[in-house]
Amino acid sequence: MRHLSAALLLCFGLCACAVNSPVDENYYSGNDKIAGGNPPSVPVLTFDKANLRFDFTAAIDPETQAEVGTYLIYIYRGVPAKFYEARFIDRAIAPPNPRSFYLSSVPYSPMTVILTGFDGYRESAINSQNMITFEYP
């Protein structure tokens, strides 16, 4: 038992040295150390207010050049000050054909709807192409 304790202590000591050792100054340059690499392209979102219908273009994963497997729909009261907050995700959808979704109701006005493409690691940027703020009715 004492030999096992000594072996574990030696192992932890060696591991601690490796964990605390500094990394190369260029370790974080580029994005090859980030899971997923570059974020997917921004899908373009359009809105038909009369039908509460949203249509969007594909978000492309730059590493695979394929459409992302998931889209996240965020719904905010008013205009958000911060983005990518999980508590505002209304739902996730797989790439449908056609690329559209509907709101069943508008619980408050003004309201902001954001759609991002998610490649399993990273999400699309948020800008005026995939964010719509509107008042209803």
PADO-630878 format. One record per residue (C-alpha): residue number from 1; residue in three letters; z, x, y. Coordinates in steps of 0.02 Angstrom, whole numbers, plus 50000, padded with zeros to 5 digits. Layout:
<sites>
+-----+-----+-------+-------+-------+
!   n ! res !    c3 !    c1 !    c2 !
+-----+-----+-------+-------+-------+
! NUM ! ALA !     Z !     X !     Y !
...
+-----+-----+-------+-------+-------+
</sites>
This chain:
<sites>
+-----+-----+-------+-------+-------+
!   n ! res !    c3 !    c1 !    c2 !
+-----+-----+-------+-------+-------+
!   1 ! MET ! 50000 ! 50000 ! 50000 !
!   2 ! ARG ! 50042 ! 50144 ! 50117 !
!   3 ! HIS ! 49872 ! 50224 ! 50084 !
!   4 ! LEU ! 49784 ! 50060 ! 50126 !
!   5 ! SER ! 49881 ! 50047 ! 50289 !
!   6 ! ALA ! 49837 ! 50226 ! 50335 !
!   7 ! ALA ! 49653 ! 50195 ! 50294 !
!   8 ! LEU ! 49649 ! 50038 ! 50400 !
!   9 ! LEU ! 49734 ! 50128 ! 50545 !
!  10 ! LEU ! 49607 ! 50269 ! 50535 !
!  11 ! CYS ! 49463 ! 50144 ! 50529 !
!  12 ! PHE ! 49528 ! 50048 ! 50680 !
!  13 ! GLY ! 49551 ! 50210 ! 50775 !
!  14 ! LEU ! 49371 ! 50264 ! 50741 !
!  15 ! CYS ! 49305 ! 50090 ! 50787 !
!  16 ! ALA ! 49403 ! 50089 ! 50948 !
!  17 ! CYS ! 49323 ! 50252 ! 51001 !
!  18 ! ALA ! 49150 ! 50180 ! 50973 !
!  19 ! VAL ! 49189 ! 50018 ! 51063 !
!  20 ! ASN ! 49262 ! 50102 ! 51216 !
!  21 ! SER ! 49131 ! 50237 ! 51232 !
!  22 ! PRO ! 49016 ! 50217 ! 51384 !
!  23 ! VAL ! 48838 ! 50158 ! 51364 !
!  24 ! ASP ! 48685 ! 50244 ! 51432 !
!  25 ! GLU ! 48657 ! 50207 ! 51618 !
!  26 ! ASN ! 48491 ! 50121 ! 51578 !
!  27 ! TYR ! 48562 ! 50013 ! 51437 !
!  28 ! TYR ! 48548 ! 49852 ! 51536 !
!  29 ! SER ! 48381 ! 49886 ! 51621 !
!  30 ! GLY ! 48245 ! 49767 ! 51567 !
!  31 ! ASN ! 48277 ! 49616 ! 51460 !
!  32 ! ASP ! 48251 ! 49685 ! 51285 !
!  33 ! LYS ! 48440 ! 49678 ! 51256 !
!  34 ! ILE ! 48446 ! 49493 ! 51302 !
!  35 ! ALA ! 48423 ! 49372 ! 51157 !
!  36 ! GLY ! 48264 ! 49275 ! 51187 !
!  37 ! GLY ! 48190 ! 49400 ! 51309 !
!  38 ! ASN ! 48105 ! 49310 ! 51452 !
!  39 ! PRO ! 48144 ! 49127 ! 51489 !
!  40 ! PRO ! 48014 ! 48994 ! 51449 !
!  41 ! SER ! 47892 ! 48939 ! 51583 !
!  42 ! VAL ! 47942 ! 48796 ! 51698 !
!  43 ! PRO ! 47878 ! 48625 ! 51641 !
!  44 ! VAL ! 47800 ! 48520 ! 51780 !
!  45 ! LEU ! 47889 ! 48352 ! 51794 !
!  46 ! THR ! 47812 ! 48195 ! 51871 !
!  47 ! PHE ! 47895 ! 48026 ! 51898 !
!  48 ! ASP ! 47835 ! 47845 ! 51894 !
!  49 ! LYS ! 47976 ! 47757 ! 51988 !
!  50 ! ALA ! 47916 ! 47579 ! 51947 !
!  51 ! ASN ! 47935 ! 47612 ! 51759 !
!  52 ! LEU ! 48072 ! 47746 ! 51766 !
!  53 ! ARG ! 47953 ! 47855 ! 51667 !
!  54 ! PHE ! 47947 ! 48045 ! 51674 !
!  55 ! ASP ! 47799 ! 48146 ! 51611 !
!  56 ! PHE ! 47797 ! 48335 ! 51592 !
!  57 ! THR ! 47690 ! 48482 ! 51543 !
!  58 ! ALA ! 47734 ! 48603 ! 51404 !
!  59 ! ALA ! 47858 ! 48745 ! 51430 !
!  60 ! ILE ! 47792 ! 48902 ! 51344 !
!  61 ! ASP ! 47900 ! 49036 ! 51264 !
!  62 ! PRO ! 47824 ! 49201 ! 51325 !
!  63 ! GLU ! 47875 ! 49296 ! 51168 !
!  64 ! THR ! 47786 ! 49179 ! 51047 !
!  65 ! GLN ! 47658 ! 49100 ! 51166 !
!  66 ! ALA ! 47705 ! 48933 ! 51085 !
!  67 ! GLU ! 47784 ! 48777 ! 51157 !
!  68 ! VAL ! 47974 ! 48778 ! 51156 !
!  69 ! GLY ! 48063 ! 48677 ! 51022 !
!  70 ! THR ! 48184 ! 48586 ! 51137 !
!  71 ! TYR ! 48188 ! 48511 ! 51311 !
!  72 ! LEU ! 48352 ! 48474 ! 51400 !
!  73 ! ILE ! 48366 ! 48328 ! 51521 !
!  74 ! TYR ! 48499 ! 48346 ! 51656 !
!  75 ! ILE ! 48553 ! 48198 ! 51763 !
!  76 ! TYR ! 48655 ! 48224 ! 51922 !
!  77 ! ARG ! 48728 ! 48108 ! 52052 !
!  78 ! GLY ! 48646 ! 48158 ! 52216 !
!  79 ! VAL ! 48580 ! 48335 ! 52234 !
!  80 ! PRO ! 48671 ! 48464 ! 52127 !
!  81 ! ALA ! 48751 ! 48619 ! 52204 !
!  82 ! LYS ! 48758 ! 48708 ! 52035 !
!  83 ! PHE ! 48637 ! 48700 ! 51889 !
!  84 ! TYR ! 48642 ! 48723 ! 51700 !
!  85 ! GLU ! 48809 ! 48634 ! 51678 !
!  86 ! ALA ! 48819 ! 48566 ! 51501 !
!  87 ! ARG ! 48918 ! 48413 ! 51555 !
!  88 ! PHE ! 48765 ! 48349 ! 51649 !
!  89 ! ILE ! 48647 ! 48357 ! 51499 !
!  90 ! ASP ! 48595 ! 48178 ! 51465 !
!  91 ! ARG ! 48500 ! 48221 ! 51305 !
!  92 ! ALA ! 48393 ! 48348 ! 51216 !
!  93 ! ILE ! 48221 ! 48303 ! 51152 !
!  94 ! ALA ! 48096 ! 48390 ! 51038 !
!  95 ! PRO ! 47918 ! 48412 ! 51100 !
!  96 ! PRO ! 47851 ! 48235 ! 51095 !
!  97 ! ASN ! 47671 ! 48181 ! 51104 !
!  98 ! PRO ! 47642 ! 48121 ! 51238 !
!  99 ! ARG ! 47768 ! 48222 ! 51336 !
! 100 ! SER ! 47867 ! 48085 ! 51420 !
! 101 ! PHE ! 48037 ! 48002 ! 51425 !
! 102 ! TYR ! 48114 ! 47851 ! 51510 !
! 103 ! LEU ! 48278 ! 47812 ! 51595 !
! 104 ! SER ! 48357 ! 47652 ! 51532 !
! 105 ! SER ! 48453 ! 47629 ! 51694 !
! 106 ! VAL ! 48493 ! 47712 ! 51859 !
! 107 ! PRO ! 48683 ! 47718 ! 51869 !
! 108 ! TYR ! 48687 ! 47787 ! 52047 !
! 109 ! SER ! 48575 ! 47826 ! 52192 !
! 110 ! PRO ! 48520 ! 47953 ! 52247 !
! 111 ! MET ! 48497 ! 48035 ! 52079 !
! 112 ! THR ! 48423 ! 48201 ! 52022 !
! 113 ! VAL ! 48335 ! 48226 ! 51855 !
! 114 ! ILE ! 48298 ! 48401 ! 51793 !
! 115 ! LEU ! 48200 ! 48450 ! 51637 !
! 116 ! THR ! 48208 ! 48626 ! 51564 !
! 117 ! GLY ! 48125 ! 48704 ! 51415 !
! 118 ! PHE ! 48244 ! 48791 ! 51292 !
! 119 ! ASP ! 48181 ! 48921 ! 51167 !
! 120 ! GLY ! 48342 ! 48933 ! 51068 !
! 121 ! TYR ! 48412 ! 49070 ! 51181 !
! 122 ! ARG ! 48361 ! 49041 ! 51362 !
! 123 ! GLU ! 48311 ! 48897 ! 51476 !
! 124 ! SER ! 48172 ! 48879 ! 51602 !
! 125 ! ALA ! 48209 ! 48913 ! 51784 !
! 126 ! ILE ! 48248 ! 48762 ! 51893 !
! 127 ! ASN ! 48138 ! 48735 ! 52045 !
! 128 ! SER ! 48041 ! 48597 ! 52134 !
! 129 ! GLN ! 47920 ! 48582 ! 51987 !
! 130 ! ASN ! 48048 ! 48519 ! 51861 !
! 131 ! MET ! 48177 ! 48436 ! 51976 !
! 132 ! ILE ! 48155 ! 48262 ! 52050 !
! 133 ! THR ! 48279 ! 48180 ! 52168 !
! 134 ! PHE ! 48252 ! 47996 ! 52206 !
! 135 ! GLU ! 48337 ! 47838 ! 52269 !
! 136 ! TYR ! 48328 ! 47677 ! 52173 !
! 137 ! PRO ! 48271 ! 47541 ! 52198 !
+-----+-----+-------+-------+-------+
</sites>
